[in-house]
Amino acid sequence: MRKILILCAMLLAGGSVGTPAMNEGGAEIVAKAVPLNPRDPAHTRIGGLAYLGGWVLTSADRRFGGISALAADGEDLIALGDRGGIFRISPRGNLPPAGRVIGMLPDGPAGRGRDSESLACGPGGAYWVGFEGANAIWRYDPGLGRATGHVAPAAMAEWPRNGGPEALVRLADGRFLVFSEEAKGRVAGSRAALMFAGDPVAGARADRFDYVPPDGYAVTDAQALPDGRLIVLHRRFTLMDGVSAVISIVDLAAVRPGAVVRGREIARLASPMTVDNMEALAITRDARGAILWIASDDNFSSIQRTLLLRFRLDKETAPEAGR
């Protein structure tokens, strides 16, 4: 992960990792509601997304923060911090979500390599975690209580230590997509990405393609829609404009070996709207269609916030399968 606070000389707090996961003994996560636009509380739409609510998340537990990945776990969300913290968030309709710190990832790379940036979940409940500092993928059991395998793919070996597997997607057919935040692609402005024919930890073949993010933006997460397309989250920080985020949609048919893939912007979060270092994305469904959850990485800094924003995706923007 590229620490945006470094650009403005902010200090990052320290921390330790390596304690057992899923002990369910951590502190509560408290959610406080925020509007989409503090200057105009009636503002509830950005592009193809309708705002359903948002919250600032806090906890007395020192392990809480740094959210860099989200995954749907039944009706709940599992959030993963970049220091290995695991957090469970339970939506409650229009009420603020409930949440709790539930532990730390066991096993995993040591030292600087233990920068957990991306997360994917399989139909059997297994999880795959992308570690940026080590450019590695580790697989965990359904409880995230133990690792069941890991790999450092040769195709990721030359990716920057601070710009490696920022987004990890398991597709419905068993393929995996991995997006680098900073590894340069073969055309101007593109970034390296990989498509694995199956489970990378099991040795599946990796084919490279290039992804072109919006100008000046970096990929921070991605998820597959029910109709097979991808939603991709991007983040940018400049001293002049501050932080902003772009949400794009990608036609999965365009993702093939050697391809140069571009998305279509469907929404943008920028000042004066509620936005921070948006790094994590999950997709859930209700009777009306797809819901996007977007969370921010506070870098364990007192001058940033952990945001969790919820949006409904217009069906015209991303029709459901078979529609």
Order of alpha helices (4+ residues) and beta strands (2+ residues): alpha-beta-beta-beta-beta-beta-beta-beta-beta-beta-beta-beta-beta-beta-beta-beta-beta-beta-beta-beta-beta-beta-beta-beta
